[in-house]
Amino acid sequence: MLTTISNSIIPMVISAVVLYGCIKKTNVYEDFIDGAFDGMKIVVELVPTLIGLFVAVRILNDSGALDLITTALKPIASLIHTPDCVIPVIITKLFSSGSATSLMLNIFNDYGPDSREGLTAAIILSCTESLFYTMSVYLMAAKVRKSRYIIPCALLSLGAGIVVSILLANMLVS
């Protein structure tokens, strides 16, 4: 029963939108095509930014910079009772959720998903956003040129999410 309902939600929403457009006497198909065209223009504009972010993550991993940053942050991580293996997940999550998820799966393989390391990585990924990816997509799509307080505030909220995730994971494992 629940599967039938969940499988029919999207067709019902689409039908409701088309019906509403017909009631308002708008050309629903033409509006759809215009929206799809605008969406494609945004995708084309975002491609260079996305490629830049993917290259940055690859360079971070392949150059050894991620290992250097991880080593530098180990003393801070130990102060807040964070497993060392989670640091690369946090750093990579700033740029790419996919890469961070790959690192988390490696942690699952090495320590297990129910371990302190696995739980901490999973909660961090659930409570944070790939900041630079999201910022570049939204700011470019909205044509924002001056971000002023957006990135510092986003970094602050990301930091809060990480701290709360670590505290929560430590409480659950203890």
Secondary structure by P-SEA (a helix, b strand, c coil): caaaaaaaaaaaaaaaaaaaaaaaccaaaaaaaaaaaaaaaaaaaaaaaaaaaaaaaaaaaaaaaaaaaaaaaaaaaaaacccccaaaaaaaaaccaaaaaaaaaaaaaacccccaaaaaaaaaaaaccaaaaaaaaaaaaaccccccaaaaaaaaaaaaaaaaaaaaaaaaac
